[in-house]
């Protein structure tokens, strides 16, 4: 983001967040149908709270907090900053209103513009840059949370006409062979990265071949029609328990209507395109499909080494790597140190980016992470043999 002025970058990112919300009706800003989905209004406020809490309070002389209650309402998981409302209660916060949250954003934006006009403190500028990447993460969460909210409305309302997002197809086929050897992994250079990408280190990889293409809807339909969801031999034990406990028999947003598979898109309910790249799949499903194909999912290190040869960025790609720290990883002191490190347990790494990822927010060393059963993000499958 330093390629443009930090002030320009700030304005661009903040405007893009509100651009995502333009198709919404007021009622769409509030619902929270499940615990892992946050209402759009909460995202708008929380990303604003970040700039107020970590930057304006510390670097703009005389700054007065906009509303003392907002720290409790819109803090996400920063224990160092104080108590907060339960994540599951975010949809219960009908007040402050959506209009009030937009007024909060405008207030903070005016103050940030004043600050950025003269800000030269390098630590403060790094925090602003972190805040912008943080907001870009929430932009993608907004896209997927809005889809979950609307996609679980029984009328399957359209978010935006023509905004399918999941209709793209692969551009390449075949495999890329990666030679056995020792490779460097992790972020390199002066550009922005999150702390979980640091600790560049060497890994040894056996020779492997990785698909140039991602699994398509048609390929996954073959798995479904062959009884893939009913064959316990294909599933990890926790995955088999998840399938049976939740009665899973298809990817998220798929519905069989009149004998044909349809899926919900942000452009409304449409017939499943067999040539389009599969989306909204859990790690458990990815693992079972790979087992069915007689192949496997790549590790995050294999993915990073192969990435230069791949067309990536349409789906977050599950890897067979647990989310763990790189050698020498250290958490920053205070609240900023809570950003990544404390989540390094019981989660799997995803690599790449997706159709929901914001512009200028992807790189081959980016380490996304989710629990194995989660699939409301634009997730997909790439295979290795």
N, C-alpha and C positions, 0 to 999 in steps of 0.2 A: 504493500500500500504506500510505501514511501516513494514510489514512482510518481505519484501525484502528491500534492500538498496534503498534509494530514487534515487540514480544514476541509478541503474538497472531498477527500475520502469519507470524512465523517458525514458530510451532507448527503453524499451519494448513497451510503449504506442506510442511513436513517430514512431517506425517501423510499428506498426499495422495500423496506419493511412495510411501510404504509401502502405502497403499490400492491403488495400481496393481498392486502385487506380490501382493496377497492371493490371487488365483486360481492363482498359480504353485506348481508342485511344486519341490522342492529342485533336481532335475536341470535345470529350466528356467532357473535363474539363471546357468549357466556357459557354454553354447555361444556360439560366434562363427562362424557359417557363412560369413561374408564380411567383408572388411576394413572396410567402412563401418558394419557393425553391431557394437555393443558389448554384452557380456553385461549383463543386469539387475544382477547383483552388482557389476559395475564402476561402473555409474551410481550405485548406492547409495553406494558408497565414494567415488567422485570428487566428488560433490556435497557430501559430508561433509568431504572433504579441503579443499575450497575454503574452508569456514568456519574450519577449523583453521589453515590456512596463512596466509590473508590477514587474519583477524580475531583469533582466540584468541591466536596467537603474538605479535601486536603490541599487543593491548589488554587482555588479561586478565593481571594481574600474577602471576608465578610459574607460568604455565601450562607444563606439560611435554608434549611431543609424545607422542601415544598409542603410536605405533610408528614408529621412524625409517625402516623399510623402506617404509612406506606412501607416502612422498613419491615414491619411485621407481616404485611400482606404480600409483599413482592420479593422478599428474600427467598431464594430457592433452597440452597443447602449449605450456606456459609455459616457454620456454627460460631465462627469468630466474630460475626457481625451482630449476633443476637438471636432471640427466639423468632420463630416464624410460624405461619399457619401451616397446617398439615397439607401435604401435597394433594391428598384426596379431596380437600375442601376448596380447592381453587375455583371450582365451578359454582360454589355456593356464594361467592362474593359478587352479588348483583350491584352493590354499591362499594366503591365509587362506580359511577356509570361509565359507559364507553366514552361518552363526551368528556367526562372529567379526566379520563386517562389520556385522551388526546391533548387536553389542555396541559396536563403534566408533561407530556412529551415536548410540547411547544415551549414550555417554560425552561426545561432542561436544555433544549436545543439552543435557545437564545443565550443562556448562560455559557454553554460550551462554545458557542461562536465567539463570544466575548473573550473567553479564556484562550482559545486557539489562535486568536489574532496575534498574541504576543508570547505564547507559551514556548519556552526553550529548554525547560528542565527535561533532561533525557529520560529520567525515570518516569516522569509524568507522561511523556510522549509514548513510552513503551506501554504504559497502562492504557492509554487511549487506543493504541493499536490492538492490544489484547481485547479491549472492549468492543472494537469493531468486528474482530473475528468472532468474538462471543455472540454478537448480535447476528452475524451471518449464520452461525450455528442455529440460532433460534429462528431465523428465516426459514431454514429447511424444516425445522420442527413445526413451524406454522403451516407450511405446505402439507406436511403429512398429517398433522393434527386436524386441519380443516377437512382433509379427505376422510379421516376417520369419523369426524362429527357428521359430515354430510352423507358419507357412505353407510352409516348405520341409521340414517333416517329412512323409514320404510318407503318413502316416495322417491328415494335416490335423486335428490335435486341436483341441478347443474350448478357448479361453481362458476364456470366460464365456458361458453360455447367454443368448440374447437380446441380446448385445452386438455386433450387426452393424456399427454405426457408419456404413456406406456406403449405407444404404437410403433416405436422405432424397431428396426430389424438389424441383425448383424451385418457388418460390411466385409467380413473375412471368414474363411473356414480353414480347417486343418489345424496343425499343431506347430508350436515353436519348441525346438529342442534347446535345452540349457545344459551346458557341459558341467561335469563334476568340477568342483573347485572351492576355493575360499573367496568369499565376497564381502564387501563392506555394506553395512546396513545402517540406516539412520540419516537424519538430516545433516546436510553439509552446506555451508555458505552463510551469508549474512541476512538472507531473507527471513521473514517471519516463520516461526513454527511453534507448536505447543511443546511444553516441557516433556511430554511423553515420547516425542520423536528424537530427543537428545540422548547422547551417549552412543555416538557412532562406534560400531564395533564390527568384528569379523565373525562370519558364520561359515561353516562348511556345509556344502550341499552336494548330495549325490546327483548324478545325471537324471534329468526328468524331462518330460514333454508336457506342455500346457496348451490347452485349446485357445485358438485365436478368437473363438466365438463364445458367447454366453448361451446357456441353455434357453431354449425357446418355449413358448406356451405349448406348441405342438409336441415337442419332445416330452414335456412334463405330462401332457395328456396321455401319452403312451404309457408312462409310468402309472398313472392313475387307473387307466383302463386295464392294465395287467394285474391289478390288485395290490399296487404298491403300498397303499395305506392299510391294507389288511395283513401284510406279511411281516410278522414280528422279526423274522430273520434279517430284515434290512435295517432295522432301527436300533439306535442306542437305547439302553434300558430306560433312561429318563425320557427319551424321545417317545418311546412306545407308551409310556405312562401318560405323557402329555397328549398324544393322539387319542388315547382311549378316554382320558378324563374330560377332554374338551370336544370329543366327537369330531375330530378334524378329518375331513375327506377331500379337501381341495385347498389351494392357496387362498389367502385372505382376499375378500371382495368378490370371490367367484360364487355364482348362483346358477343352478340348473333350472331353466325355465322352458317348459314345453319340449323337454328332451334335448335342449341345446345349452351349452355353457355360455353364460354372460359374465361380465365383470363390471364393477363400478369403476368409472374413471372420473376425473374432475370435470369432464364434459358430459357426464351422465352415464347411465347404464348402456353398455354396448356388448355386442357379441365378441367373444374371445377371438382374437386374431392369432391363428396358430403360428404365423411367421414372426410375430413380435417377440421381443425378449421377455422372458418370465420375470415377474416382479412380486414383491410382498411374500417372501418365502422365509421360513425360519431356518436356523442352523440345523435343527433336527431334520427338517424336510430336505435340506441340501445334502446332508450326510446320507440319508436314506436313498436319495436319488443317485448319488455317486456310487453307493454300494450296489444298487440295481444295475448300473452301467458297468460295473467291474472296474471302476476307477476310484479316485479320491478327490478331496478338496485340497488346494495348495496350502502350504503354510504361509504366514505373512512374509517370511523371508524369501521364499520361492516367488511369491507374487511380486515383491519389490524388485527383485533381480530381473524378472521377466517383463516388467511393466513397459520398458522402453520399446518392446516389440509388440505390444498389445494396444488395441483400440479400447481404452477404458474410459469410464466416466458416465456411463448410462445407468449403471446400477451399483450400489454398494455391494461388494463381492465378499461373501463369507470366506474366511480362512480357517484352517484347522489349528489356529494358535490361540492359546489363552491370553487374555490381556494382562501382561506382566511388565514390570519395569525393565528397561534396558540397563546394562552395566553402568554403574556410577550414577544412576538416577537419584536426584534429591528433590525434595519438595521445598518450594519457596516458603519463607516464614509467613505466618498470618493467614488471612482469608484466601489470598491468591494461591497459596499452597494446597487449598482444598479443591482446586479446579479439576485435577486428574488423578492424583496419586491415590486418594482414598477409595477410588472405584476399581482398583486393580485386584479384583476378586470375583470369581464366578461369572466372568463375562468373556465373550469371544471377540476377536479382532476382525473388523471388516476393512477392506482396502478399496481405494479408488475414489469415486464420487458417484453422484446420481443425477438424474434429471431434475431433482429437487434442490440440488446443491447450488448455492449462490455463485454468481460470477466472481472469479479471482479467489476462490476458496477451495482449491483442490491442488494437490501435489502428490507425488508418488510415495512420499514418506508419511503421509497423513494416516493416523491410526484411529479409526472410529471403533466403537465398542458397544455391544449390546448383549443382553442375556440371550441364551440359546433359543428360547421360545418366542422371542419378539420378532414381529414381521410387518409392523405398520409402516416401517421405512421402505424406500424403494430398493429392496434387496434382491440379489440374484445369485446365480451359480456359475462358476467356471471350474473346469475339471482338469485333473492331472493324471498322467499314467507314467 
